[in-house]
C-alpha cells in the first residue's frame, strides 16, 4: 500500500528525534540553571576564565567578546573570536566557568590543528547548502512521477547526508573540547573540589544535546531512505 508523503508511519522516526532533542535540551538547561547559582570560590568571571586559559595555552591571537542571548557561546575559527553570552561573560558561576573553558577548548583545537575541527569547518558550506536544498528536492521528487523524480530524491538524500555527516563529526569535536576544558579547569585551580564536579555535569549535559541532534538527523535520513525505497517498490 502506498502512503501519502504527509501521512505515513515513518513520522515515528521524526517524533523519536524530537523527543530526544527536547529531553537533551531540558537536561542542559536544568544543569546550567542549577550551577549558574553556584558561585566560584575564586570569583573569576567567564571572560576572565577564558583569558586565563588562553594565556596559559600560549594563545594570544584570539579575542574574547560578549554576545547577546542565552547559551549562544561559541568559538569562530574564521575570525579567531571567542564569544561568550550574557550568562557567561560577566558571571562568576561554576556553569559560566565550564562553558567558557569549553569554548577555549575549541580555540586550543584550532591552535593545534585538531583534525576533526578542521574537517567540520571545511564541510560547513556544503552542509548548509545541503540543509537548504535537500528537502525541497526530496519533496518534489516524492510528489511527482516519472524517472526524473527518483533522481531528485537521490540527489536530495546525498545532500542531506552531508548534514548528517556534519552532526556526526561535531560529536568528537565537542567531546574533546569538554575534556580539555575539565582538565585545564582542574590543573589551573580555577575551580576547586565540588566546583569541578558541577562543571563536569554542565558539560556532560551539553554533550547530550549534540548526541541527540546527531541521532535526530540520522533518523531523518533513515526516514528519507525508507520513503524512497517504498516509492520504488510501488
Secondary structure, DSSP 8 states (H G I E B T S, - for coil): ----TTS-TTHHHHHHHHHHHHHHHHHHHHHHHHHHSSB-SS---HHHHHHHHHHHTT--S-EEEE--SSS--EEETTTTEEEE-HHHHS--BHHHHHHHHHHHHHHHHHHHT-HHHHHHHHHHHHHHHHHHHHHHHHHHHHHS-SHHHHHHHHHHHHHHHHHHHHHHHHHHHHHHHHHHHHHHHHHHTSS-THHHHHHHHHHHHHHHHHHHHHHHHHHHHHHHHHHHHHHHH-
